[in-house]
Amino acid sequence: MGFFDGLKKKIELKQTQSDPKTIQKALEKISKLEKTLEQNPRSYDLLYDLYGCYIDVSNTTKKIECLEKMAELKPNDAFPLDQLAQLYYNELENPQKGKYYQEKANKINSNKFM
C-alpha cells in the first residue's frame, strides 16, 4: 500500500467516525457561520471555521467552495491549495486536479524560501 493509499484510508475512517453529536453541532455552527459570512464575505477566518464544519459533516462540495474562496482571499497562502490538492487526490480521486493544486501550493512555498 502506497503513502497516498494509507492516507486515503485514514481520511475515510475519520469521515465515517463522526458521531451524531459532532454532526449536529457542526450543522448548527454552519448555519451561524453562513449568516455571519453574508455580512463579512471576505473573512478568511470565517471561511476557515466553516471549512472545519464541512469536514465534520463530510460535505466535499462545500469544503471545496470554502477552500477556493480562501485561496482567492489570500493568494499567497498555500494552505487552502494544499487542502484542495488532498481533496482531489484522496476524496475525489482526480489526480490531475490534485496535481494542479499541489503545484500551485508548492510554487507559493518555494517562493517563501527565496
Residue pairs with C-beta under 8 A, 6 or more apart in sequence:
1 9
4 89
4 90
7 86
7 90
8 89
8 90
11 86
11 90
11 91
15 58
18 56
18 57
18 58
22 56
23 56
23 57
25 56
26 53
26 54
26 56
26 57
27 53
27 57
29 49
29 53
30 50
30 53
30 54
30 57
33 46
33 49
33 50
33 53
34 50
36 43
36 46
37 43
37 46
37 47
37 50
40 46
42 73
44 70
44 73
44 74
47 66
47 69
47 70
47 73
48 66
48 70
50 62
50 66
51 63
51 66
51 67
51 70
51 83
54 60
54 62
54 63
54 66
55 63
60 87
60 91
60 92
63 83
63 87
64 84
64 87
67 80
67 81
67 83
67 84
67 87
68 80
68 84
70 77
70 79
70 80
71 77
71 80
71 81
71 84
74 80
76 108
76 111
77 108
78 104
78 105
78 106
78 108
78 109
81 101
81 102
81 104
81 105
81 108
82 101
82 102
82 105
84 98
84 101
85 98
85 99
85 100
85 101
85 102
85 105
86 98
87 98
88 94
88 95
88 97
88 98
88 100
88 101
89 95
89 98
89 102
90 98
92 98
